[in-house]
Amino acid sequence: MKYGGYTYILTNKNNTVLYTGVTSNLQKRLAEHREGIHITAFTHKYNCHKLVYFEGFNRIEDAIAREKQIKGGSRAKKEGLINSINPNWNDLTDLVDE
């Protein structure tokens, strides 16, 4: 199913750093994170390439609002969100269908 936007959370291999982002094309954005095309980016600096959470929205505005809500929460709330759908913190990249 195509969406207007996605909110997502990335982490590093040790699950010690969390990055919350928003995009209209999740597959493309994940590739950009992995390729490290933005060398000064937080995700490049902290090697955040593992997708542990994502939500799709019909409107990009809703995805942006959700990103702000998640970013405003504590790490414990973010961990709870991840654990609610991905308790083993597996890489969910293969589940992204665009």
Buried (B, 14 or more C-beta within 10 A) or exposed (E): EEBEBBBBBBBBEEEEBBBBBBBBBBEEBBEBBBEEEEEEBEBBEBBBBBBBBBBBBEEBEBBBBBBEEBBEBEEEEBBEBBEEEBEEBEBBBEEBEE
